[in-house]
Amino acid sequence: MASSIFDTGTLPIPPSPFDSRERAYKRRSYGSVTCVGNDQFDCGLSYTISFKSNESTKYAQGGALQARGGGRYTPNSHLTSIKTKNQGSGDINDSALWEIEFQYTCYSTAQLNSATNAFMVPGNLLNITIGYDPGSKLTINNARLYDFSWSYNSDDGTYSCTGKALGKNSKAGILNAVTVKPSDVSVSIKDKGDKSQSGHGVIKKLANEGELALGLTRRDGKLSGARIPSTDGRAYAKEDYAILKLQKDAGFWDMTFSLGSADNIIVPMVKIKKVVDYMAENTGVPIEFNKGQFNTGFSLLKSADPRKMCFPGKRGKYGDDNDFSALTGTDGEVSEIYVSFPHLIELEERILNEISKEGQSYTLPTFFNTLFGDLEILSGGAIDCFLTATSTGYAIINRKYDIKKSGYSTINLYSKDSAVKSVNMSSNLDPDMAALAFAGGSGKYPTAFANNLFSGCTRKDTKATKPVDDPAAKLQAKIDDIGKNYKSEIVSDFQSVLREYINSNAKGFAIRYGIDLSITMDGYSDPEFMQKFRVSPMPAAVSGASVYFVVGEIEHTCDGETWDTSIVGYMMVSV
């Protein structure tokens, strides 16, 4: 791809809600929900419900009176509220999957029957509109109805109704619908003895293909083949596959999957790009790397556990006794990193165990975001990828590298024509960010991070304090340990020291800091996810020149009188 999907530009400044000459009054809002069809049935077609009549009769459909039995007259059914928001957990990779909830009132059984066909048939397609007259409007077409409810009010004989829908045109909706079903491919790890690893086989099928390409033979759980390095602590690579022969310290994990002897561990591996291509082929879904790069400025960056994942080239060399630099690949490319087949098999089984249903399918995001979660841990946080949807397919994004750092608009809270109604800032530091703030438990913020974030503070002179161990020196010691003799008990310490090293040398990327900024404004349809902005004024302690926000959540609410747009901006810090 030519550019990052995060390059969505700057947040448009919300338009003034006031009359350009007198600021005499704010505009009145309108809204409607229309049933436009169903894939399986003909019901409720073109049925529209809107808010009660207001000055804008052009959009009103609830003002007329309607006769019913006994000569009584009642208003038409009408909306009481519409709310749209993006669905997700507030993570930066959430796409614009719109969840719509609308509430309306019916005044007779006949009205309820008409509404039932339109708004109480799961799967019906709805068009939702919110807007100002005059002014802009927001339209969500072909939202899919998935939930509904109604209740009878005996006091006045009315029916209070609710409908819920998901925006079908959302890219995230497509993403979450793509599933992998391991039970459709029932294969075993090919073994000429009696140590066959049978079961669900999406990854096991790929493992068989990889071992065949490497000329490996498996008997009684042990691998053999001419291409296995004759010397311990070496690697062999062929195209997208490889064999590592670690030295040494075998355990149960190794005996189960790939052990050659007690003095070495034979691990078949595959490049991440091959896994991506394989899963794309098996699901029919195109997947590509957005930029597919990571920061190569960390000279000591290596995998904390080469038995699970290993970098190619010089980053695969731990020492003279465990030197895997024969692994081919381009430095700085996420797709070129190797992951072991045993780890992939364990990962898939981990997902299936969490689902706890035999033969249950899982989604592409579940698989890849679990894989990339492991990569984030083994890279000390230097690589932080996730899978998300684009307009043409699916992309793998590195949060630490792909988010463009420059360019943003500024919302001035004190402007006489400001559309801002309220602003709220809150912190939500997670354990990882706390670890970043206090790297290695030393109680010191990383210099680059502090200088870019806390512009209202000055660092104290720490010359008189006790010197802190150099993270690079500590990491080099761990690398040397692995280089002399691979031991599984070293891995946990390696991960901790590697993260400390990455945090203390953070540079060349944007980090999401655990502060969110919520802004509620008069409604407008322009905000898009990942647009960049700043707010003025800002508290001095969080107003550094490299601090900005990206739109991570969007919500629109309308009651027929006012239309409010609320966004949540995730704080980003360029270091």
Phi and psi in degrees as a GROMACS rama.xvg file:
@    title "Ramachandran Plot"
@    xaxis  label "Phi"
@    yaxis  label "Psi"
@TYPE xy
-74.2396  -33.3604  ALA-2
-146.915  167.222  SER-3
-71.1998  145.758  SER-4
-68.1668  -12.1222  ILE-5
-80.388  -9.28979  PHE-6
-80.2234  60.7791  ASP-7
-92.5505  8.55117  THR-8
85.5343  -164.151  GLY-9
-98.0421  154.851  THR-10
-69.8961  124.712  LEU-11
-62.8955  139.664  PRO-12
-67.0233  129.189  ILE-13
-61.8329  137.669  PRO-14
-69.5309  154.317  PRO-15
-63.1799  135.011  SER-16
-83.5214  -1.89987  PRO-17
-98.6537  157.697  PHE-18
-60.2494  139.738  ASP-19
-65.2014  -19.4472  SER-20
-106.884  -42.8596  ARG-21
-117.373  -12.8124  GLU-22
51.3449  38.8246  ARG-23
-76.8377  -35.7971  ALA-24
-158.526  160.33  TYR-25
-91.5295  156.459  LYS-26
-67.5788  156.789  ARG-27
-97.2881  142.517  ARG-28
-96.5256  163.199  SER-29
-138.555  165.849  TYR-30
-165.52  155.277  GLY-31
-153.252  155.21  SER-32
-129.635  125.683  VAL-33
-124.982  131.44  THR-34
-82.0964  124.926  CYS-35
-116.589  9.0087  VAL-36
139.892  -178.628  GLY-37
-152.169  145.233  ASN-38
-67.3496  -26.0758  ASP-39
-114.89  -24.5217  GLN-40
-129.998  159.805  PHE-41
-105.936  100.349  ASP-42
-155.731  139.05  CYS-43
67.3333  14.4546  GLY-44
-60.2388  130.234  LEU-45
66.9049  11.8724  SER-46
-74.4549  128.905  TYR-47
-124.335  139.046  THR-48
-128.48  139.886  ILE-49
-138.877  -177.357  SER-50
-75.0927  168.566  PHE-51
-60.8314  162.01  LYS-52
-61.8552  141.596  SER-53
-136.385  -163.85  ASN-54
-59.9796  -24.7839  GLU-55
-90.0068  78.7753  SER-56
-66.0351  -15.9766  THR-57
-58.9336  -32.5565  LYS-58
-110.324  1.59052  TYR-59
-87.3932  137.215  ALA-60
-132.045  5.88926  GLN-61
-110.905  6.72506  GLY-62
-85.1247  -25.4812  GLY-63
-72.4289  153.208  ALA-64
-95.8976  152.484  LEU-65
-134.122  129.89  GLN-66
-76.505  145.745  ALA-67
-141.133  175.108  ARG-68
-50.0354  143.561  GLY-69
85.201  8.17815  GLY-70
78.3317  9.26526  GLY-71
-84.8387  154.58  ARG-72
-122.286  140.2  TYR-73
-135.248  157.758  THR-74
-67.0852  160.316  PRO-75
-66.3022  159.527  ASN-76
-61.4099  149.934  SER-77
-154.405  157.793  HIS-78
-71.0288  149.533  LEU-79
-115.655  -23.0815  THR-80
-165.341  152.424  SER-81
-132.592  133.933  ILE-82
-133.092  130.765  LYS-83
-125.195  139.536  THR-84
-152.718  160.345  LYS-85
-80.3054  141.045  ASN-86
-91.5072  140.645  GLN-87
152.726  -179.418  GLY-88
-98.0303  10.6003  SER-89
84.787  12.7004  GLY-90
-80.5624  159.669  ASP-91
-73.1935  -13.5796  ILE-92
-92.6827  1.32773  ASN-93
-62.8577  129.771  ASP-94
-94.5502  177.12  SER-95
-81.3324  65.1469  ALA-96
-86.1351  104.608  LEU-97
-78.3951  127.604  TRP-98
-106.681  121.988  GLU-99
-112.427  133.076  ILE-100
-126.596  126.605  GLU-101
-128.581  143.688  PHE-102
-121.337  143.152  GLN-103
-150.18  164.444  TYR-104
-120.92  133.255  THR-105
-112.337  141.567  CYS-106
-106.205  0.596708  TYR-107
-155.789  164.253  SER-108
-64.6767  -35.5952  THR-109
-62.0858  -43.1221  ALA-110
-63.8246  -41.1623  GLN-111
-63.02  -39.4479  LEU-112
-62.0426  -42.9965  ASN-113
-64.2153  -41.84  SER-114
-67.551  -32.0443  ALA-115
-59.7146  -46.0381  THR-116
-64.4763  -28.8842  ASN-117
-92.1139  -42.2053  ALA-118
-120.429  12.5297  PHE-119
-132.906  24.8796  MET-120
-116.193  104.572  VAL-121
-55.2008  134.044  PRO-122
101.676  -13.7022  GLY-123
-60.254  145.159  ASN-124
-96.0456  133.404  LEU-125
-125.158  143.268  LEU-126
-106.004  127.278  ASN-127
-115.789  133.824  ILE-128
-131.025  133.791  THR-129
-131.1  137.263  ILE-130
-167.172  178.469  GLY-131
-113.854  149.194  TYR-132
-123.703  109.694  ASP-133
-82.6021  162.715  PRO-134
143.681  -169.885  GLY-135
-79.3215  171.014  SER-136
-144.645  157.407  LYS-137
-112.354  130.603  LEU-138
-127.28  130.26  THR-139
-121.297  112.333  ILE-140
-99.5666  149.418  ASN-141
57.583  39.7045  ASN-142
-72.0068  143.12  ALA-143
-99.618  118.437  ARG-144
-67.3191  130.036  LEU-145
-129.796  -12.4108  TYR-146
-153.274  152.273  ASP-147
-159.604  163.819  PHE-148
-161.426  158.183  SER-149
-150.096  156.631  TRP-150
-142.493  145.978  SER-151
-93.943  134.447  TYR-152
-107.178  106.386  ASN-153
-69.0478  -23.2239  SER-154
-63.2644  -39.9816  ASP-155
-127.448  3.73971  ASP-156
74.9382  18.9835  GLY-157
-98.4276  166.428  THR-158
-118.617  124.24  TYR-159
-96.7817  121.986  SER-160
-124.477  152.573  CYS-161
-138.135  139.866  THR-162
-128.756  147.939  GLY-163
-130.793  140.422  LYS-164
-145.439  158.514  ALA-165
-115.089  137.052  LEU-166
-66.4388  110.036  GLY-167
-65.2081  -29.9743  LYS-168
-77.4602  1.17533  ASN-169
-73.1206  136.486  SER-170
-64.6297  -34.935  LYS-171
-66.2826  -30.0373  ALA-172
-63.1555  -38.6164  GLY-173
-67.4071  -43.9703  ILE-174
-57.1252  -48.2055  LEU-175
-73.6592  -12.3777  ASN-176
-86.8964  -13.7107  ALA-177
-81.9727  117.866  VAL-178
-121.641  158.641  THR-179
-119.113  130.611  VAL-180
-117.974  97.0917  LYS-181
-58.1283  -32.4697  PRO-182
-67.2229  -15.345  SER-183
-72.9481  -17.223  ASP-184
-124.301  90.0848  VAL-185
-95.7389  97.0278  SER-186
-130.309  168.999  VAL-187
-122.235  156.772  SER-188
-65.3836  123.404  ILE-189
-68.0931  119.271  LYS-190
-138.203  127.164  ASP-191
-79.3323  -7.99345  LYS-192
-103.398  -140.416  GLY-193
-117.692  25.0022  ASP-194
-104.885  27.9178  LYS-195
-59.5611  132.086  SER-196
-98.4259  93.3545  GLN-197
-94.8239  174.209  SER-198
130.379  -159.705  GLY-199
-60.8436  140.614  HIS-200
-128.773  24.8382  GLY-201
-60.9299  -51.7396  VAL-202
-77.9648  -35.1864  ILE-203
-63.8554  -31.8071  LYS-204
-65.8736  -42.9841  LYS-205
-64.8421  -38.108  LEU-206
-62.024  -41.0573  ALA-207
-61.4437  -42.794  ASN-208
-63.6817  -40.6155  GLU-209
-66.2756  -43.1532  GLY-210
-65.9603  -35.5107  GLU-211
-64.843  -43.2931  LEU-212
-63.9172  -29.902  ALA-213
-88.9354  -1.18901  LEU-214
69.8862  30.9884  GLY-215
-92.71  147.91  LEU-216
-123.105  138.957  THR-217
-116.063  128.207  ARG-218
-139.695  127.171  ARG-219
52.1415  37.436  ASP-220
83.1021  -3.31831  GLY-221
-106.942  144.049  LYS-222
-99.5697  142.518  LEU-223
-142.756  161.043  SER-224
160.612  153.719  GLY-225
-66.1473  -23.386  ALA-226
-90.6094  -2.73668  ARG-227
-67.4642  126.614  ILE-228
-53.6599  136.688  PRO-229
-74.3148  -22.7189  SER-230
-104.14  133.812  THR-231
-62.7326  150.625  ASP-232
76.3475  27.7365  GLY-233
-128.832  172.945  ARG-234
-137.146  155.54  ALA-235
-131.426  135.133  TYR-236
-126.319  140.012  ALA-237
-140.508  113.095  LYS-238
54.6246  -118.363  GLU-239
-97.4427  9.20549  ASP-240
-118.587  162.446  TYR-241
-159.029  164.002  ALA-242
-126.464  129.566  ILE-243
-107.35  137.235  LEU-244
-120.668  91.7374  LYS-245
-77.7999  152.473  LEU-246
-123.733  117.523  GLN-247
-152.273  -134.665  LYS-248
69.3942  77.1243  ASP-249
-82.9939  153.58  ALA-250
-140.712  -171.585  GLY-251
-58.963  -42.5977  PHE-252
-54.5105  -43.3522  TRP-253
-73.9997  -39.6978  ASP-254
-62.6571  -35.2867  MET-255
-68.3084  -41.3544  THR-256
-107.313  -43.2542  PHE-257
-150.606  14.6525  SER-258
-70.4272  138.082  LEU-259
-95.8287  -48.211  GLY-260
-156.357  179.616  SER-261
-70.4985  -12.2514  ALA-262
-100.522  -6.01629  ASP-263
-152.076  162.505  ASN-264
-126.583  118.804  ILE-265
-97.4486  120.196  ILE-266
-126.524  113.11  VAL-267
-75.8176  139.678  PRO-268
-134.538  166.134  MET-269
-145.876  146.936  VAL-270
-71.3832  148.272  LYS-271
-58.7063  -35.9222  ILE-272
-63.7481  -31.3691  LYS-273
-69.3058  -38.2949  LYS-274
-63.2148  -42.4408  VAL-275
-61.5641  -48.291  VAL-276
-62.2318  -39.0928  ASP-277
-65.6391  -45.2601  TYR-278
-69.0528  -34.4617  MET-279
-64.4613  -41.5835  ALA-280
-65.8132  -38.196  GLU-281
-78.4492  -16.6836  ASN-282
-110.914  -11.4821  THR-283
73.0807  19.7887  GLY-284
-113.265  124.276  VAL-285
-70.6598  131.955  PRO-286
-130.857  132.409  ILE-287
-139.206  161.454  GLU-288
-83.9416  128.987  PHE-289
-58.8801  -57.5864  ASN-290
-124.773  -32.5808  LYS-291
70.564  28.3374  GLY-292
-122.795  158.322  GLN-293
-133.55  162.421  PHE-294
-69.9657  118.433  ASN-295
-88.5799  5.86419  THR-296
-71.7932  -14.403  GLY-297
-85.3112  97.9819  PHE-298
-64.1842  -28.524  SER-299
-97.8983  8.78872  LEU-300
-65.1339  121.048  LEU-301
-144.671  165.657  LYS-302
-69.9572  136.341  SER-303
-71.1816  -15.8356  ALA-304
-145.779  92.6941  ASP-305
-64.3969  -14.044  PRO-306
-69.9735  -25.299  ARG-307
-101.169  -46.8992  LYS-308
-142.439  150.164  MET-309
-149.38  138.149  CYS-310
-81.7438  152.932  PHE-311
-81.1898  167.848  PRO-312
64.1075  -143.357  GLY-313
-62.2108  -25.6386  LYS-314
-75.2893  -6.80084  ARG-315
-95.1543  0.762687  GLY-316
-96.3702  116.468  LYS-317
-101.575  -24.4839  TYR-318
173.074  -174.1  GLY-319
-68.5113  -29.0229  ASP-320
-93.4923  -16.7176  ASP-321
-134.139  80.6603  ASN-322
-114.574  106.097  ASP-323
-110.439  26.9461  PHE-324
-68.2613  -8.48359  SER-325
-72.2822  -10.2341  ALA-326
-64.9343  122.897  LEU-327
-85.1682  149.443  THR-328
152.472  162.064  GLY-329
-89.2634  127.784  THR-330
-66.551  139.268  ASP-331
92.4053  -1.14839  GLY-332
-108.047  120.564  GLU-333
-60.3645  -36.8755  VAL-334
-64.4083  -20.2322  SER-335
-89.8012  -3.60025  GLU-336
-73.6787  140.639  ILE-337
-94.2481  142.405  TYR-338
-128.304  140.113  VAL-339
-78.4537  147.632  SER-340
-62.1924  -42.3674  PHE-341
-56.3338  -39.2761  PRO-342
-69.539  -38.7672  HIS-343
-63.2847  -41.7036  LEU-344
-64.1994  -43.9667  ILE-345
-62.6946  -38.0532  GLU-346
-64.0678  -45.9596  LEU-347
-63.614  -42.0199  GLU-348
-66.4449  -33.1851  GLU-349
-62.5109  -43.6998  ARG-350
-63.7083  -45.4099  ILE-351
-65.6535  -35.8912  LEU-352
-66.5873  -34.8645  ASN-353
-68.5993  -34.3053  GLU-354
-72.3238  -33.226  ILE-355
62.4723  31.7741  SER-356
-135.69  123.828  LYS-357
-59.9404  127.67  GLU-358
78.1528  4.2376  GLY-359
-67.2306  142.643  GLN-360
-84.2115  161.353  SER-361
-131.822  160.838  TYR-362
-88.1012  160.227  THR-363
-57.7067  -44.5684  LEU-364
-59.1915  -37.8109  PRO-365
-60.0714  -45.6575  THR-366
-67.5566  -54.8831  PHE-367
-70.4452  -36.1174  PHE-368
-73.0392  -24.3674  ASN-369
-70.6033  -44.5732  THR-370
-59.9053  -46.7393  LEU-371
-73.024  -23.5703  PHE-372
-65.1036  -39.6532  GLY-373
-65.761  -40.3114  ASP-374
-63.3241  -37.7902  LEU-375
-61.4296  -41.0868  GLU-376
-67.8304  -46.2641  ILE-377
-73.6961  -16.1169  LEU-378
-101.134  9.40694  SER-379
67.3169  19.5751  GLY-380
90.3492  -0.308303  GLY-381
-69.7866  -28.3748  ALA-382
-120.827  120.742  ILE-383
-135.046  83.5644  ASP-384
-101.45  160.857  CYS-385
-154.07  163.544  PHE-386
-101.02  133.211  LEU-387
-144.819  170.235  THR-388
-94.1036  150.155  ALA-389
-123.757  -179.227  THR-390
-69.2643  -18.0512  SER-391
-115.22  -10.7762  THR-392
171.987  -125.522  GLY-393
-137.845  143.992  TYR-394
-132.25  150.985  ALA-395
-103.992  123.063  ILE-396
-114.478  139.228  ILE-397
-102.348  109.854  ASN-398
-55.7492  -33.0795  ARG-399
-82.5447  -3.53815  LYS-400
-136.77  -30.57  TYR-401
-89.9885  -10.2845  ASP-402
-85.5232  116.224  ILE-403
-61.3006  135.668  LYS-404
-94.1441  -17.5366  LYS-405
-107.214  154.756  SER-406
88.6483  123.963  GLY-407
-165.292  156.899  TYR-408
-97.0971  162.539  SER-409
-121.28  125.724  THR-410
-96.1147  116.802  ILE-411
-91.7308  112.582  ASN-412
-68.0617  -25.0838  LEU-413
-94.8812  2.8584  TYR-414
-63.0772  141.145  SER-415
-65.6337  -22.4951  LYS-416
-106.295  18.756  ASP-417
-63.7389  137.198  SER-418
-92.6858  2.1504  ALA-419
-74.2562  130.333  VAL-420
-99.0153  -38.1096  LYS-421
-157.589  154.291  SER-422
-136.55  138.135  VAL-423
-138.837  133.265  ASN-424
-120.045  136.516  MET-425
-146.964  149.296  SER-426
-98.3518  149.16  SER-427
-147.461  57.4752  ASN-428
-62.5327  125.947  LEU-429
-93.6702  172.369  ASP-430
-57.4747  -37.6348  PRO-431
-64.8282  -41.3791  ASP-432
-70.1673  -33.8188  MET-433
-63.1725  -38.2245  ALA-434
-65.2401  -35.3023  ALA-435
-66.2901  -42.8215  LEU-436
-65.2638  -37.2878  ALA-437
-119.712  70.5397  PHE-438
-56.5386  123.117  ALA-439
64.5372  16.9856  GLY-440
73.4665  12.4114  GLY-441
-80.3877  -9.88081  SER-442
78.335  12.8157  GLY-443
-118.639  133.997  LYS-444
-72.0016  141.453  TYR-445
-56.2108  137.263  PRO-446
-56.1508  -49.8284  THR-447
-62.5684  -37.0124  ALA-448
-69.0226  -48.8816  PHE-449
-63.6141  -41.6269  ALA-450
-64.1943  -31.1866  ASN-451
-87.7324  -20.5706  ASN-452
-100.176  -58.3921  LEU-453
-90.8161  74.1767  PHE-454
-69.691  -19.4217  SER-455
-88.4018  7.7317  GLY-456
-125.064  154.441  CYS-457
-121.731  142.967  THR-458
-75.7684  138.379  ARG-459
-74.514  156.489  LYS-460
-73.5191  119.016  ASP-461
-109.621  16.4863  THR-462
-61.8697  -32.836  LYS-463
-81.9295  -11.4664  ALA-464
-78.6762  164.918  THR-465
-66.2446  129.893  LYS-466
-61.6515  144.583  PRO-467
-98.4822  143.664  VAL-468
-56.9812  137.704  ASP-469
-71.2298  120.006  ASP-470
-57.8175  -36.34  PRO-471
-64.1784  -41.3182  ALA-472
-66.3062  -39.8527  ALA-473
-64.411  -41.4621  LYS-474
-67.0819  -41.6442  LEU-475
-60.3038  -34.3875  GLN-476
-65.5066  -39.5717  ALA-477
-67.8301  -39.7969  LYS-478
-60.5043  -42.2031  ILE-479
-63.2612  -37.7224  ASP-480
-61.8437  -46.6701  ASP-481
-65.3514  -37.3015  ILE-482
-63.3929  -31.6408  GLY-483
-83.8661  -37.2897  LYS-484
-168.042  109.477  ASN-485
-65.556  126.075  TYR-486
-134.254  130.129  LYS-487
-63.5219  -29.2144  SER-488
-70.754  -14.163  GLU-489
-76.188  -24.6836  ILE-490
-58.65  -46.4072  VAL-491
-59.1152  -46.5486  SER-492
-64.1797  -38.8813  ASP-493
-58.7226  -46.2026  PHE-494
-59.1498  -43.9588  GLN-495
-65.2074  -45.9679  SER-496
-69.1133  -37.6693  VAL-497
-62.1433  -43.4689  LEU-498
-63.6055  -39.8879  ARG-499
-61.1145  -42.2288  GLU-500
-63.3818  -46.3309  TYR-501
-62.7699  -46.0583  ILE-502
-62.6963  -40.987  ASN-503
-73.6465  -17.7647  SER-504
-116.037  24.1945  ASN-505
-57.6441  124.284  ALA-506
-167.352  152.953  LYS-507
81.7662  13.4349  GLY-508
-153.666  174.018  PHE-509
-102.989  136.087  ALA-510
-115.206  135.632  ILE-511
-79.0125  119.628  ARG-512
-92.7854  152.549  TYR-513
-79.0631  52.238  GLY-514
-130.845  131.343  ILE-515
-114.558  144.767  ASP-516
-119.434  116.085  LEU-517
-102.394  129.655  SER-518
-127.865  130.002  ILE-519
-111.606  128.462  THR-520
-132.15  165.101  MET-521
-60.2017  141.498  ASP-522
-59.3367  138.475  GLY-523
-155.403  154.774  TYR-524
-94.752  2.13138  SER-525
-79.6748  -26.9948  ASP-526
-58.9677  137.955  PRO-527
-131.216  156.557  GLU-528
-64.8581  140.292  PHE-529
74.5732  7.58773  MET-530
-68.9478  146.41  GLN-531
-103.938  144.084  LYS-532
-158.307  165.17  PHE-533
-131.306  165.167  ARG-534
-124.724  138.313  VAL-535
-127.857  130.608  SER-536
-82.1286  163.076  PRO-537
-128.476  151.512  MET-538
-56.2331  140.727  PRO-539
-57.9802  -35.1236  ALA-540
-70.1165  -15.6153  ALA-541
-131.635  41.2716  VAL-542
-125.646  27.977  SER-543
-61.494  158.254  GLY-544
-62.6967  -24.009  ALA-545
-97.7824  10.4067  SER-546
-96.351  130.945  VAL-547
-151.834  177.081  TYR-548
-125.691  150.077  PHE-549
-120.62  141.887  VAL-550
-68.6933  118.311  VAL-551
-115.208  -19.8909  GLY-552
-144.188  141.803  GLU-553
-133.968  137.097  ILE-554
-141.787  136.077  GLU-555
-119.479  134.572  HIS-556
-129.915  142.092  THR-557
-144.339  136.923  CYS-558
-122.58  14.2858  ASP-559
88.4653  -12.3713  GLY-560
-111.902  -49.9769  GLU-561
-125.89  152.924  THR-562
-124.722  118.57  TRP-563
-111.945  140.386  ASP-564
-116  125.291  THR-565
-117.778  134.209  SER-566
-125.593  149.153  ILE-567
-112.55  120.496  VAL-568
-98.2926  129.316  GLY-569
-89.1466  127.199  TYR-570
-69.6981  129.28  MET-571
-116.964  142.768  MET-572
-125.372  121.421  VAL-573
-84.286  127.542  SER-574
